[in-house]
Amino acid sequence: MKLGIIGSGMIVQEFLPKLKKIEGIEIVALQGRKSSGVQVEALCKENGVEHAVYDFESLRKTGIDTVYIAVPNFLHFTYCRQALLAGMNVIVEKPATSNLKEIQCLERLAKEKKLFLFEAVTTLYFGNFKKIQEWLPRIGTIKIVQSQYSQYSRRYDAFRNGETLPVFDPAKSGGAMMDLNLYNLHLVMGLFGEPTEAKYYANMERGIDTSGILVMQYPDFQAFCLGAKDSGGMRQAMIQGTEGCIRTGASPNCLGKITLELYDGTAEEYDDGMMADRLVPEFTTFIQRIHAKDYAFCYEMLDKSIAVSRVSTNARIAAGIHFPADDAEL
């Protein structure tokens, strides 16, 4: 994989040193904003990236075959579409797009062009996630599922002082649902599929959700996803059944050590040890599947992303959270 990265923010700064250590990937270029030129050049130099560029056309000419898109949410669709039209495979940070119609548009384009389109959601690629799937039958009939990710954002201080950064800007598809709660949704829906009904109860400030609880009904149990950027709290998931429960040791984007506790006293623990290198399992899988031309796997994962987008889009709009992207003609 010859990879080009679009974006130079916190997530790229965190992931870049680890990305370059993954077998089968060559990081060829990094695209940033001209106003961040010093930072972009420094990131390239520190991580052995050959090309620092400041527009998509220059990025395309570096010979890459895949792009990793890590820019504010409202830009995801535009860059994904550009890359697919240019014949490149795409890995895009969550949320893949601002809403359901955008990801459905990209799905059609990816299939038409026979290209790969992956939403980068670390949760689904951990060995710990697979172990939870393996343990589920052992805890009997599922009754309650909860996933919580509360992390006080330092950007919230600026927001309270009147500054609106992208993560809290409805014009840029921000908010708690589109950030931390997406991980909760991917965990719960990755395990149990699409709910029959979902309703979002949001704490709203200046037209955006700074925290909220998504309540989801399944045929035989209830689930809730809590995401908060305006307060600190639990970062854990628990699945409760008639024979026992399963709990994670960390937030849904990391999972951490997982524990099985049965009511007969049986207890087991498992940890794949990947919490500190959380992007490695997903990018390793992306590289392998692209190399093997495994489009079936890609489109299966894309179906999961579309389902999450459908639930989050409908619940968000019903809660009165509106993005300009919702009105855009595609």
C-alpha positions in Angstrom: 0.0 0.0 0.0 1.3 3.4 -1.0 -0.5 5.7 1.4 -1.1 9.4 1.3 -2.5 11.1 4.4 -4.9 14.1 4.3 -4.7 16.0 7.5 -2.1 17.0 10.1 -4.1 17.3 13.3 -4.0 15.4 16.6 -5.0 12.0 15.3 -2.4 12.1 12.5 0.3 13.3 15.0 -0.6 10.4 17.3 -0.9 7.7 14.6 1.8 8.6 12.1 4.8 7.2 14.1 2.9 3.9 14.6 1.6 3.7 11.0 5.1 3.7 9.5 6.0 0.6 11.6 3.2 -1.5 10.1 4.4 -4.1 7.5 3.1 -3.6 4.0 2.6 0.2 4.1 4.7 2.9 2.7 3.6 6.5 3.7 4.4 8.5 0.6 2.9 11.9 1.2 1.1 14.1 3.8 -1.3 16.8 2.7 -2.0 19.7 5.0 -3.0 23.3 4.9 -0.6 26.0 3.8 -1.2 27.8 7.0 0.1 24.7 8.9 3.1 24.4 6.6 5.7 24.4 9.3 3.9 21.6 11.2 3.4 19.6 8.0 7.0 19.8 7.0 8.1 18.9 10.6 5.8 15.8 10.6 7.2 14.6 7.3 10.8 15.1 8.4 10.2 13.3 11.8 8.5 10.4 10.2 10.4 9.9 6.9 7.5 11.0 4.7 8.9 12.0 1.3 6.3 14.6 0.2 4.6 17.4 2.0 1.8 18.8 -0.2 -1.0 21.4 0.2 -3.6 20.4 -2.4 -5.2 17.2 -3.6 -3.8 17.4 -7.1 -0.3 17.5 -5.8 -1.1 14.6 -3.5 -2.4 12.5 -6.4 0.7 13.0 -8.4 2.9 11.4 -5.7 1.9 8.0 -7.0 -0.2 6.8 -4.0 -2.9 4.2 -4.4 -4.7 4.7 -1.1 -5.6 7.8 1.0 -6.2 8.1 4.7 -8.5 11.0 5.4 -8.3 12.6 8.9 -9.8 16.1 8.6 -12.9 17.7 10.3 -16.1 15.7 9.8 -17.7 18.1 7.3 -14.8 17.6 4.8 -14.9 13.8 4.8 -17.4 13.4 1.9 -15.6 15.8 -0.4 -12.2 14.3 0.0 -13.5 10.7 -0.1 -15.4 11.5 -3.4 -12.3 13.2 -4.9 -10.1 10.2 -4.1 -12.6 7.6 -5.4 -13.0 9.6 -8.6 -9.2 9.6 -8.9 -9.1 5.8 -8.7 -7.8 5.6 -5.1 -8.8 3.3 -2.3 -10.0 5.3 0.8 -9.6 4.9 4.5 -11.6 7.6 6.3 -11.7 8.4 10.0 -15.0 8.1 11.7 -17.6 9.3 11.1 -17.2 8.3 7.5 -19.5 11.2 6.4 -21.9 13.8 7.9 -25.0 11.8 7.2 -26.6 8.7 5.6 -27.1 10.1 2.1 -23.4 11.0 1.8 -22.1 7.5 2.8 -24.6 5.9 0.5 -23.4 8.1 -2.4 -19.8 7.0 -1.6 -20.8 3.4 -1.4 -22.2 3.5 -4.9 -19.1 5.2 -6.3 -16.7 2.8 -4.6 -18.6 -0.2 -6.0 -18.9 1.4 -9.5 -15.1 2.0 -9.5 -14.3 -1.3 -7.8 -12.4 0.4 -5.1 -12.0 -0.1 -1.3 -13.7 2.3 1.1 -13.2 1.7 4.8 -14.3 3.7 7.8 -11.5 3.6 10.4 -13.2 2.4 13.5 -10.6 0.7 15.8 -13.3 -1.1 17.8 -14.3 -3.8 15.3 -10.7 -5.0 14.6 -9.5 -5.9 18.1 -8.9 -9.4 19.2 -10.8 -8.3 22.3 -13.9 -7.6 20.2 -13.8 -11.0 18.7 -13.5 -12.6 22.1 -16.6 -10.7 23.3 -18.5 -12.2 20.3 -17.2 -15.6 21.3 -18.3 -15.2 24.9 -21.8 -13.8 24.2 -23.6 -17.2 24.1 -22.2 -18.0 27.6 -24.1 -15.2 29.4 -27.5 -16.4 28.4 -30.3 -14.2 27.2 -29.2 -10.6 26.7 -31.1 -8.1 28.8 -29.2 -4.8 29.1 -26.3 -3.4 27.0 -24.5 -0.2 27.9 -21.5 1.6 26.4 -20.2 4.8 27.9 -17.5 7.2 26.7 -17.2 10.4 28.7 -14.2 12.5 28.3 -14.0 16.2 29.2 -12.8 18.0 26.2 -10.2 20.8 26.6 -12.0 22.4 23.5 -15.1 22.6 25.6 -13.5 25.4 27.7 -13.0 27.4 24.6 -16.6 26.6 23.5 -17.9 27.9 26.9 -15.9 31.1 26.3 -17.6 31.7 23.0 -15.2 30.1 20.6 -16.6 27.5 18.2 -14.1 24.9 17.1 -15.0 22.2 14.6 -15.8 19.5 17.1 -18.6 21.7 18.6 -19.7 23.4 15.3 -23.0 22.2 13.7 -21.8 23.9 10.5 -18.9 21.4 10.5 -20.9 18.3 11.5 -19.6 18.3 15.1 -21.1 17.2 18.4 -20.9 14.4 20.9 -22.9 12.0 18.7 -20.5 12.3 15.8 -17.5 11.9 18.0 -17.4 9.7 21.1 -20.8 8.2 20.8 -19.9 6.8 17.3 -17.5 4.4 19.1 -20.3 3.3 21.4 -22.6 2.8 18.4 -20.1 0.8 16.5 -19.5 -1.5 19.5 -23.1 -2.1 20.2 -24.2 -2.5 16.6 -21.1 -4.4 15.7 -22.3 -7.0 18.2 -26.0 -6.9 17.8 -26.9 -5.2 14.5 -29.4 -2.5 13.9 -31.9 -1.7 16.6 -35.7 -1.6 15.9 -35.9 1.9 17.4 -33.4 4.6 18.6 -33.9 7.9 20.3 -31.3 10.5 21.2 -31.6 12.6 24.4 -29.0 15.4 24.0 -27.7 18.1 26.2 -27.7 21.1 23.7 -25.7 24.3 23.7 -25.7 26.7 20.8 -27.3 24.2 18.5 -25.0 21.3 19.1 -25.0 18.3 21.4 -22.1 18.5 24.0 -23.3 15.2 25.5 -26.2 12.8 25.1 -27.7 9.4 25.6 -28.8 7.3 22.7 -31.5 4.7 23.8 -31.9 1.8 21.5 -34.6 -0.9 21.5 -33.9 -4.4 20.3 -36.5 -7.1 20.1 -35.5 -8.7 23.4 -33.4 -6.2 25.2 -32.6 -2.5 25.7 -29.3 -0.7 25.0 -27.9 2.7 25.6 -24.9 4.6 24.4 -23.7 7.6 26.4 -21.2 10.0 25.0 -20.0 13.2 26.7 -17.5 15.9 25.9 -18.7 18.4 28.5 -18.0 16.2 31.5 -15.9 13.4 32.7 -17.2 9.9 33.7 -17.2 6.3 32.8 -15.4 4.8 29.8 -16.6 1.3 29.8 -19.1 -1.1 28.2 -21.1 -3.9 29.9 -23.4 -6.6 28.5 -25.7 -8.1 31.0 -27.4 -11.5 30.4 -29.4 -14.1 32.4 -26.3 -16.2 33.0 -23.6 -13.6 33.5 -22.1 -10.4 32.1 -19.2 -9.2 30.0 -17.4 -5.9 30.7 -14.6 -4.0 29.0 -11.8 -2.3 30.9 -11.7 0.9 28.8 -13.5 3.1 26.4 -15.1 1.5 23.3 -12.3 2.7 20.9 -9.7 0.8 23.0 -11.8 -1.9 24.8 -8.9 -2.8 27.1 -8.9 -6.0 29.1 -12.3 -7.7 29.0 -13.9 -9.8 31.7 -16.5 -12.5 31.7 -18.3 -13.1 35.0 -20.9 -15.9 35.2 -23.3 -16.1 38.1 -22.0 -19.5 39.0 -18.8 -17.9 40.0 -16.8 -18.5 36.8 -14.6 -15.6 35.8 -12.3 -15.2 32.9 -10.2 -12.4 31.5 -8.7 -11.7 28.1 -6.6 -9.0 26.6 -5.0 -8.8 23.1 -2.6 -6.2 24.4 -3.4 -3.7 21.6 -4.8 -0.8 23.5 -1.6 1.2 23.2 -1.4 0.5 19.5 -5.1 0.7 18.7 -4.8 1.5 15.0 -2.5 -1.4 14.2 -5.2 -4.2 14.0 -7.4 -2.1 11.7 -4.7 -0.9 9.4 -3.2 -4.4 9.3 -6.6 -5.7 8.2 -7.0 -3.0 5.6 -3.7 -3.8 4.0 -4.3 -7.5 3.9 -7.8 -7.2 2.5 -6.8 -4.7 -0.2 -3.8 -6.8 -1.2 -6.1 -9.9 -1.4 -8.7 -7.8 -3.4 -11.3 -8.9 -0.8 -14.1 -6.6 -1.9 -16.7 -8.8 -0.1 -15.1 -8.0 3.3 -14.8 -4.3 2.5 -18.5 -4.0 1.5 -19.6 -6.1 4.5 -17.8 -3.6 6.8 -19.2 -0.7 4.7 -22.7 -2.1 5.4 -22.0 -1.8 9.1 -20.9 1.8 8.7 -24.0 2.6 6.7 -26.2 1.1 9.4 -24.5 3.2 12.1 -24.9 6.3 9.9 -28.6 5.5 9.4 -29.2 5.2 13.2 -27.1 8.3 14.1 -28.5 10.4 11.3 -32.1 9.7 12.0 -31.7 10.0 15.8 -29.7 13.3 15.5 -32.2 14.9 13.2 -35.1 13.8 15.4 -33.3 15.4 18.3 -33.2 18.8 16.5 -29.5 18.7 15.5 -29.2 20.0 12.0 -26.1 20.1 9.8 -25.8 22.2 6.5 -24.7 18.9 4.9 -28.2 17.5 5.5 -29.6 20.0 2.9 -26.8 19.7 0.3 -27.5 18.3 -3.1 -25.1 15.5 -4.0 
